Amino acid sequence: MADNNTPCQAGVLALSGSGVSATATSVQVAALKKPGTTTNITMSNFGDTGYGAFEPNTSRWENFSFTGITQNADGTATFTGVTRGLDFVSPYAADATLRYAHAGGTEVIITNTGAFYNEFAIKDNDETITGQWTYPIASGTRPRYVSSPTFGAGTETHLIDKNYADGLAIAGAPDASTTQKGLVEEATQAEVEAGTAAGSAARLFTNPSTLAPALQKNAFTFAIDAGATDAYAITLVPAITAYAAGQTFSFDANTLNTGAATLNVNALGVKNIKKYANGGITDLETGDIVASQVVIVQYDGTQFILQSPSAGNLTTAAADEAETFFGATNITGAEAETLSDASNADALHVHTPLVGFFVTESPIGGSEDAEELRMIVADGSGNAYITRNTGAQLNIYRMQRDATSRLYYNPETNVGFAIAAGGTECNNVAVGASFVWACGRNGAGTDIVINRWDKDLTNSTNMTISGAANANVITFIAGDDSTLYCWRQGAAIMDIYTISGTTATRGATVTFSDAMSSTGTNALWFDGTNFYTVNDSAGRNQIKKYNVTGTLQSTTANGYFNGGNATTQSERGLSRGLIPAWTGALYLVGEFTISDDATGVLSTEWRFYAIAKP
């Protein structure tokens, strides 16, 4: 905004013509130009009001003001809007007694009179500002108080400062709510995660940078389980007030489930945890939830549905059954869909085992066909061991499975284990996690001998025998790297040896519950929980399952590798061993003689029959 009054130096002037009377309101001077120039001075050089004096420093000194200037054609200038007789002291009002007549040629000066200075604000004076004062926006040039004042009665028209204004805004406004605009306070990270509604001074609002970490770690829907086995319980913060379909929660389980399970959230009530399986919703199975697993569930309006891991389409039992079925046959999935409950898969399809053996000439000496090989044991991890009892020693052959063809090739490596003179003894080996084990009697026939090898049949170690002497003839051995079971020839008794380092200590015995005998049995295998024996019975192989106390658990009879359990002579063979195939399944190993009517016996061969594990 332009200034209203500006100082202007015009020098000493003279009244033109006959001068002015004491009441004249216009004054004509000889000339009005910028000193030393021919440039006219106009009213714009003064602003709204200019000031001057007639005959200064004389007894007829008279102050006046003017509001207009007219530059005349003859070179003179006329002041218009003249106010005469301005007082020399405040309030500088016009006084008729201070007006005089002044003759032509009288001295006139344009000067800063007292009235002129009265136009300016003085910092120590009480001033009334009638114009508009405009300040730059820079904070350093704004008007301000030295310090924040106190406002009260009698200061109603005073200017307030920002500090006071902020205080008024906070003190005078209500806290915000869902229906009221008002004051808010920013929530801390802890307040966001706790679901706190109000802070120390007002309702809370959430900054996105504070909310994001809470969402990223599922702070509102995750909790640590504090329940018991199969009865999981969590407390969410903030607490939910009711169950609603679509709610998804996660929790760190502290126990393994052992079957059907429930979940209680914020003590709202116990709800079942189910899963999708076999085309429908079913109870959980043992191990669907494990300790320390982060479990995700979703409420469907009635119960929680397990989301982690997303439930498969088969229960564990159904998956094992399907694996056994398809592993034992060459039936495709499409072919299986056409089978009825009465279908005879054995009659319609050919069994195709997933392993095979290729028997070659033995480097121990002589050609050994299938008829001479007595036992076969596999460890489930690519190793298989075939044994042959020659009467003088037990030959042990290690075979390895080819990763591509899945065939076992023989021999990979082999060793011979001497047997005491005077009898045919142990026919097989036991295979543990780290070692292969065999046993027999010492040369004097007074005690047992136990030997072990690494899985590659190197590092032979003759074990130190501790405990009561055992002069029994041992036909079969089973067990693992910690416990060995030695089956006495012709009896239903096993001697137990506990392994510690290179010492085998004789302990208790296991007496089998039925009249089974090692002399009528062709195979023995121990899976860490149960014993399995195989013998030939009435044209079929018979598999018996015993627990570790010797109690018979089950007996299963199968035909020899042919459809419909046929028992024709051409399809019969001798059972020679058991191979762990996969979960829930075994391979029964049989010896078959190949012959024709003209030539007779041509050779012998091994065949493998996948069966469900009893």
C-alpha positions in Angstrom: 0.0 0.0 0.0 1.4 3.5 -0.9 2.4 6.0 1.8 -0.3 8.8 2.4 2.2 11.5 3.4 5.8 11.8 2.2 8.4 14.5 3.0 9.2 16.8 0.1 11.9 19.6 -0.1 10.8 22.5 -2.2 13.1 25.3 -1.0 12.1 29.0 -0.4 9.2 30.3 -2.4 7.6 33.8 -2.8 3.9 34.8 -2.9 3.0 36.0 -6.4 0.8 39.0 -7.2 -0.7 41.0 -4.4 -0.3 38.2 -1.8 -3.1 36.6 0.3 -5.6 37.8 2.7 -6.0 36.3 6.2 -9.0 34.2 5.1 -7.8 33.1 1.6 -8.0 29.2 1.1 -5.8 29.2 -2.0 -2.2 30.5 -2.2 -0.4 31.4 -5.4 3.5 31.3 -5.5 5.8 32.6 -8.1 7.0 29.0 -9.0 7.0 25.5 -7.5 9.8 23.4 -9.0 12.4 20.9 -7.7 15.3 23.0 -6.5 17.9 23.6 -9.3 15.6 22.1 -12.0 12.7 23.1 -14.2 10.7 20.1 -13.0 7.3 20.9 -11.5 6.5 19.6 -8.1 3.0 18.1 -7.9 0.8 16.9 -5.1 1.9 13.3 -5.7 5.3 14.4 -4.3 3.6 15.1 -0.9 0.9 12.4 -0.7 -2.4 13.4 0.9 -1.2 16.6 2.7 1.7 19.0 2.4 2.8 21.6 5.0 4.3 25.1 4.7 4.8 28.5 6.5 4.4 32.2 5.6 7.1 34.6 6.8 9.0 32.2 9.0 11.1 33.6 11.9 9.0 36.8 12.0 6.2 38.0 14.1 3.8 37.1 11.3 4.8 33.5 11.1 1.9 31.4 10.0 1.7 27.6 9.5 -0.6 26.2 6.9 -1.4 22.9 5.1 -2.6 22.1 1.6 -4.1 19.1 -0.2 -3.7 20.1 -3.8 -1.3 21.8 -6.3 -2.1 23.4 -9.6 0.7 24.3 -11.9 -0.4 27.4 -13.9 0.4 28.2 -17.5 2.2 31.4 -16.6 4.7 29.5 -14.5 3.1 30.1 -11.1 1.6 27.4 -8.9 -1.4 27.5 -6.7 -1.9 25.6 -3.4 -5.5 24.5 -3.0 -7.4 23.1 0.0 -5.3 25.3 2.2 -5.9 25.3 6.0 -4.6 28.5 7.6 -3.3 29.3 11.1 -2.2 25.9 12.3 -1.1 25.9 15.9 2.6 25.5 16.7 1.9 22.9 19.4 -0.2 19.8 19.6 -2.9 19.1 18.6 -1.9 21.6 15.8 -5.4 22.7 15.2 -6.3 25.7 13.0 -6.6 29.0 15.0 -8.1 32.2 13.5 -5.9 34.3 15.7 -2.8 32.8 14.0 -3.9 33.9 10.5 -2.4 36.9 8.8 -2.5 38.7 5.5 0.7 38.4 3.6 1.9 40.8 0.8 3.1 39.7 -2.6 6.7 38.7 -2.7 6.4 37.5 1.0 8.6 34.4 1.7 6.9 31.1 1.8 8.7 27.8 2.7 7.6 24.2 2.3 8.8 22.8 5.7 8.3 20.1 8.2 6.1 21.8 10.7 4.9 20.3 14.0 1.7 19.3 12.3 3.8 17.4 9.7 5.6 15.4 12.4 2.3 14.7 14.0 1.5 12.5 11.0 4.2 10.0 12.2 3.7 7.3 14.9 6.2 7.7 17.8 7.1 4.4 19.5 6.9 5.9 23.0 3.5 7.5 22.4 0.0 6.3 22.6 -1.0 6.4 19.0 -4.2 5.9 17.0 -3.5 4.5 13.6 -6.0 5.5 11.0 -4.2 4.0 8.1 -3.5 0.4 7.2 0.0 -0.9 8.2 1.1 -3.9 6.1 4.0 -6.1 7.2 6.1 -8.5 5.2 5.3 -12.2 5.7 8.8 -13.0 6.9 8.6 -13.9 10.6 11.4 -11.5 11.5 9.4 -8.4 10.4 6.1 -9.1 12.0 4.9 -7.1 15.0 5.3 -9.1 18.3 5.3 -8.9 22.0 8.5 -9.1 23.9 6.9 -12.0 25.9 3.4 -13.5 26.0 1.1 -11.1 27.9 -1.7 -12.0 30.2 -5.1 -11.1 29.0 -8.1 -10.4 31.3 -10.7 -7.8 32.2 -10.0 -4.5 30.6 -7.9 -6.0 27.7 -10.8 -7.0 25.6 -9.7 -4.7 22.7 -6.0 -5.8 22.9 -4.3 -7.8 20.3 -3.5 -11.3 21.4 -0.4 -13.3 20.4 -0.3 -16.8 18.8 0.5 -18.5 22.0 -2.6 -17.2 23.6 -4.6 -18.1 20.5 -3.3 -21.7 20.5 -4.3 -21.9 24.2 -7.7 -20.7 23.4 -8.2 -23.2 20.6 -7.2 -26.2 22.8 -8.9 -25.0 26.0 -12.0 -24.0 24.3 -12.5 -27.1 22.1 -14.1 -30.5 23.1 -12.3 -33.9 22.6 -13.2 -35.5 19.3 -15.6 -38.4 19.2 -17.6 -40.3 16.6 -20.2 -37.6 16.6 -18.1 -34.5 17.6 -15.4 -32.6 15.9 -12.7 -31.7 18.4 -9.2 -32.2 19.8 -7.1 -35.3 19.0 -3.8 -36.7 20.1 -1.4 -38.8 18.0 -1.2 -42.4 19.2 2.1 -44.1 20.1 3.1 -47.5 18.7 2.1 -49.1 22.0 -1.2 -47.4 22.1 -2.0 -48.4 18.5 -1.2 -52.1 19.2 -3.2 -52.0 22.5 -6.2 -50.4 20.8 -6.2 -47.5 23.2 -9.0 -45.0 22.6 -7.8 -41.9 24.5 -4.4 -40.6 25.3 -3.3 -38.3 28.1 -5.2 -35.3 26.9 -7.6 -36.2 24.1 -8.9 -38.9 21.8 -6.2 -40.6 19.7 -5.7 -40.6 16.0 -3.4 -43.1 14.2 -0.5 -42.0 12.0 -0.1 -44.4 9.0 3.6 -44.8 9.8 2.6 -46.1 13.2 -0.2 -48.3 12.0 1.8 -50.0 9.3 4.1 -52.0 11.6 1.2 -53.1 13.7 -0.6 -54.5 10.6 2.6 -56.1 9.3 3.0 -58.2 12.4 -0.7 -59.0 12.7 -0.7 -57.3 16.2 -4.6 -57.2 16.3 -5.2 -60.8 15.3 -2.1 -62.8 16.6 -1.6 -64.1 20.1 0.4 -66.8 22.0 -1.6 -69.9 22.9 -2.2 -70.4 26.6 -4.5 -73.4 26.4 -4.0 -77.1 27.1 -3.5 -80.0 24.7 -6.3 -80.0 22.1 -7.9 -77.0 23.8 -6.2 -73.9 22.5 -6.9 -70.5 24.0 -5.7 -67.0 23.0 -6.2 -63.5 24.2 -6.3 -60.8 21.5 -5.5 -57.1 22.3 -7.7 -55.3 21.8 -10.2 -58.0 22.7 -12.9 -58.9 20.2 -16.4 -58.7 21.7 -18.1 -61.5 19.6 -17.4 -64.1 17.0 -18.3 -63.2 13.4 -18.1 -65.1 10.2 -14.9 -64.3 8.2 -12.7 -63.5 11.2 -9.2 -64.8 10.7 -6.8 -65.3 13.6 -3.4 -66.8 14.1 -1.7 -68.1 17.2 1.6 -69.8 18.3 0.5 -73.2 19.5 2.2 -74.5 22.6 1.2 -78.2 22.2 0.8 -80.9 19.6 -2.8 -81.8 18.9 -3.7 -85.4 19.4 -7.0 -85.4 17.5 -10.1 -83.2 17.5 -9.2 -79.7 18.9 -10.9 -76.5 19.9 -10.1 -72.8 20.2 -11.4 -70.1 22.6 -10.7 -66.5 21.7 -10.9 -63.9 24.5 -13.0 -66.3 26.6 -15.9 -65.9 24.2 -16.5 -69.6 24.1 -15.0 -72.8 22.9 -15.3 -73.5 19.1 -14.2 -76.6 17.2 -11.2 -76.4 14.9 -12.0 -78.4 11.7 -10.3 -78.9 8.4 -11.3 -79.7 4.8 -10.4 -83.3 3.8 -11.9 -85.9 1.5 -14.3 -83.4 0.0 -15.8 -82.2 3.3 -15.2 -80.8 6.8 -13.7 -83.1 9.3 -12.0 -83.2 12.7 -8.3 -82.6 13.0 -6.0 -85.6 13.0 -3.0 -86.1 15.3 -0.2 -83.8 14.2 -2.3 -81.3 12.1 -1.0 -78.8 14.7 2.5 -79.1 16.2 4.1 -77.2 19.1 5.5 -73.8 18.2 3.6 -73.8 14.8 2.0 -70.5 13.8 -1.6 -71.7 13.2 -4.1 -69.7 11.0 -7.8 -70.3 11.4 -10.9 -68.7 10.0 -14.3 -68.6 11.6 -17.2 -69.7 9.3 -20.0 -68.7 11.6 -20.1 -72.0 13.4 -16.5 -73.3 13.8 -12.9 -72.5 13.0 -11.5 -73.9 9.7 -7.7 -74.7 9.7 -5.9 -72.7 7.1 -2.3 -73.6 7.8 -1.2 -75.7 6.3 -4.2 -75.6 4.0 -5.8 -79.0 4.5 -5.3 -81.5 1.8 -8.0 -83.5 0.1 -7.0 -86.8 1.9 -6.8 -87.8 5.5 -3.5 -89.4 6.5 -5.1 -92.9 6.5 -6.6 -92.3 3.0 -3.3 -90.9 1.7 -1.4 -94.0 2.9 -4.0 -96.3 1.5 -3.8 -94.6 -1.9 0.0 -94.7 -1.9 0.0 -98.4 -1.1 -2.6 -99.1 -3.8 -1.0 -97.3 -6.7 2.5 -98.4 -5.6 1.5 -102.0 -5.7 -0.1 -102.0 -9.2 0.3 -100.3 -12.6 -3.2 -99.0 -12.3 -3.5 -95.4 -13.4 -5.7 -92.8 -11.8 -8.1 -92.8 -14.8 -8.3 -96.6 -14.6 -9.0 -96.5 -10.9 -12.0 -94.2 -11.5 -13.6 -97.1 -13.5 -13.2 -99.7 -10.8 -16.3 -100.7 -8.8 -16.2 -102.0 -5.2 -16.4 -105.6 -6.5 -13.4 -105.1 -9.0 -10.6 -107.6 -8.7 -7.5 -105.4 -9.3 -5.1 -108.3 -8.9 -6.9 -110.2 -11.7 -7.1 -107.2 -14.0 -3.7 -105.7 -13.6 -0.1 -106.8 -13.3 1.9 -105.9 -10.2 4.8 -103.6 -11.0 7.1 -103.3 -8.0 9.1 -100.0 -7.5 12.3 -101.8 -6.9 14.2 -104.6 -8.6 17.4 -106.7 -8.2 20.0 -107.7 -10.7 22.1 -110.6 -9.4 25.5 -111.1 -10.9 28.4 -113.4 -10.3 29.8 -113.2 -6.8 33.4 -112.2 -6.4 33.6 -114.3 -3.2 33.8 -117.4 -5.4 31.4 -119.4 -7.5 28.2 -118.5 -9.2 25.4 -117.8 -6.8 21.8 -118.0 -8.2 18.7 -117.0 -6.4 18.3 -120.5 -4.9 21.5 -120.1 -2.9 20.7 -116.6 -1.6 18.8 -116.9 1.7 17.9 -113.5 3.1 17.4 -109.9 1.9 17.1 -106.8 4.0 16.9 -103.1 2.9 17.4 -100.0 5.1 14.9 -97.7 3.2 17.7 -95.3 2.1 19.3 -97.0 -0.9 21.1 -99.9 0.6 20.1 -103.6 0.5 21.9 -106.6 1.9 21.7 -110.2 0.6 23.2 -113.0 2.6 24.2 -116.6 1.8 25.1 -119.1 4.5 27.7 -121.5 3.1 28.0 -123.5 6.3 31.5 -122.2 6.9 30.7 -118.5 6.7 28.0 -116.0 6.1 28.6 -114.1 2.9 27.1 -110.5 3.0 26.5 -108.6 -0.2 25.7 -104.9 -0.3 23.6 -103.6 -3.2 22.8 -100.0 -3.9 19.7 -98.5 -5.6 20.1 -96.6 -8.8 18.4 -93.2 -8.5 17.0 -93.3 -12.0 15.9 -96.9 -12.6 15.3 -97.6 -8.9 16.9 -101.0 -9.5 19.4 -102.5 -6.9 22.6 -103.7 -8.4 24.7 -106.5 -6.9 27.3 -106.8 -5.7 28.4 -103.3 -4.7 30.7 -104.6 -1.9 30.8 -107.8 0.1 32.4 -109.4 3.2 32.5 -112.9 4.7 31.7 -113.7 8.3 33.1 -117.0 9.7 30.7 -119.4 11.4 31.8 -121.9 14.1 32.4 -125.4 12.8 29.7 -128.0 13.4 26.5 -126.3 12.4 24.6 -123.9 10.2 24.0 -120.8 12.0 22.7 -117.2 11.5 21.2 -116.7 8.0 20.8 -112.9 7.9 22.0 -109.5 9.1 20.3 -106.7 11.0 20.6 -103.2 9.6 20.6 -100.1 11.8 21.0 -96.4 11.1 24.8 -96.6 11.1 25.8 -100.3 11.2 25.2 -103.7 9.7 25.2 -106.6 12.3 25.7 -110.3 12.1 26.1 -113.0 14.8 27.3 -116.7 15.3 29.1 -118.8 17.9 32.8 -118.7 18.7 35.1 -121.5 17.6 34.6 -123.4 20.9 30.8 -123.1 20.6 30.6 -121.7 24.2 29.3 -118.2 23.5 27.9 -115.9 20.9 30.0 -113.8 18.5 28.6 -110.4 17.3 30.2 -108.4 14.5 29.4 -105.1 13.0 30.4 -103.1 9.9 29.8 -99.6 8.6 26.9 -99.4 6.1 29.4 -99.8 3.2 30.7 -103.0 4.9 34.0 -101.5 5.9 35.5 -101.1 9.4 34.7 -104.6 10.7 34.4 -104.6 14.5 34.2 -107.7 16.7 32.1 -106.7 19.7 33.1 -107.5 23.2 30.4 -109.8 24.7 29.3 -109.1 28.3 26.9 -111.0 30.5 26.0 -114.7 30.8 27.4 -117.0 28.2 25.1 -118.0 25.3 25.9 -121.3 23.6 22.7 -121.4 21.7 22.7 -121.6 17.9 21.3 -118.4 16.5 19.3 -118.6 13.3 18.2 -115.0 12.7 19.1 -111.6 14.0 17.1 -108.4 14.1 17.2 -105.0 15.8 19.1 -101.7 15.4 22.2 -100.0 16.6 21.1 -100.0 20.2 19.4 -103.4 20.7 19.9 -106.7 19.0 17.5 -109.7 19.1 19.1 -113.1 18.5 16.6 -115.9 17.7 17.6 -119.3 18.9 17.4 -122.2 16.4 14.4 -124.4 16.9 12.8 -122.3 19.6 10.4 -119.4 20.1 12.9 -117.5 22.1 15.0 -114.4 21.4 18.1 -113.3 23.4 18.3 -109.5 23.8 21.7 -107.7 23.7 22.1 -104.1 24.5 24.7 -102.2 22.5 27.0 -99.6 24.1 30.1 -98.6 22.1 31.8 -101.8 21.2 30.3 -103.9 23.9 27.2 -106.1 23.6 25.6 -107.0 26.9 23.3 -110.0 27.2 20.0 -109.2 29.0 16.5 -110.6 29.2 14.8 -112.9 26.6 11.6 -112.6 24.6 9.4 -115.7 24.4 6.9 -115.6 21.6 3.3 -116.3 22.4 2.7 -119.0 19.7 4.5 -122.1 18.6 6.5 -120.4 15.9 9.9 -121.8 15.3 13.0 -120.5 13.5 13.3 -123.8 11.7 10.1 -123.2 9.8 10.6 -119.5 9.1 12.3 -118.0 6.1 12.6 -114.3 7.1 12.7 -112.0 10.1 12.5 -108.2 10.2 12.2 -105.6 13.0 10.8 -102.1 12.2 11.8 -100.6 15.5 8.3 -101.4 17.0 7.3 -104.8 15.8 8.8 -108.1 14.6 7.6 -109.6 11.3 8.3 -113.2 10.3 7.6 -115.0 7.0 7.1 -118.7 6.4 5.5 -121.0 3.8 2.2 -122.4 4.8 -0.2 -124.5 2.7 0.9 -123.1 -0.5 0.8 -119.5 0.7 3.3 -117.2 2.4 2.3 -116.4 5.9 3.3 -113.1 7.6 3.1 -112.8 11.4 3.4 -109.7 13.4 4.7 -109.7 17.0 5.2 -106.8 19.4 8.5 -106.5 21.4 7.2 -108.6 24.2 6.6 -111.5 21.8 2.8 -111.3 21.7 1.3 -112.2 18.3 -0.6 -109.2 16.8 -1.8 -110.5 13.5 -1.4 -113.2 10.9 -1.8 -112.5 7.1 -1.7 -115.2 4.4 -1.1 -114.3 0.7 -0.9 -116.2 -2.5 2.4 -116.2 -4.4 2.6 -113.2 -6.7 -0.5 -114.0 -8.8 -4.1 -112.9 -9.2 -6.8 -114.3 -6.9 -4.3 -115.9 -4.4 -3.9 -118.9 -6.7 -1.7 -121.7 -5.3 -0.8 -123.7 -8.5 2.5 -125.3 -8.4 3.9 -123.1 -11.1 3.2 -120.0 -9.0 4.7 -121.2 -5.8 7.9 -120.1 -4.3 9.9 -119.8 -1.1 9.8 -116.6 1.0 13.2 -115.1 1.5 12.9 -111.7 3.0 11.1 -108.4 3.7 11.9 -105.0 2.3 10.5 -101.7 3.8 9.1 -100.0 0.7 7.3 -96.9 1.9 5.0 -95.9 4.8 2.4 -98.6 5.3 3.9 -101.1 2.7 6.4 -103.9 2.5 7.9 -105.9 -0.3 7.8 -109.6 0.2 10.8 -111.3 -1.5 10.3 -114.7 -2.9 12.5 -117.3 -4.7 11.1 -119.0 -7.8 12.4 -121.8 -9.9 12.3 -121.4 -13.7 11.9 -124.6 -15.7 10.4 -126.3 -18.7 9.2 -129.8 -19.4 12.1 -130.7 -21.8 15.0 -129.3 -19.9 13.9 -129.2 -16.3 15.2 -126.5 -14.0 16.8 -123.7 -15.9 17.5 -121.2 -13.2 16.1 -119.5 -10.1 15.0 -115.9 -9.7 13.7 -113.3 -7.1 10.3 -111.8 -7.3 8.9 -108.9 -5.2 5.3 -108.5 -4.1 4.2 -105.2 -2.6 1.8 -105.7 0.3 0.1 -103.6 2.9 2.1 -103.6 6.2 0.3 -105.8 8.7 
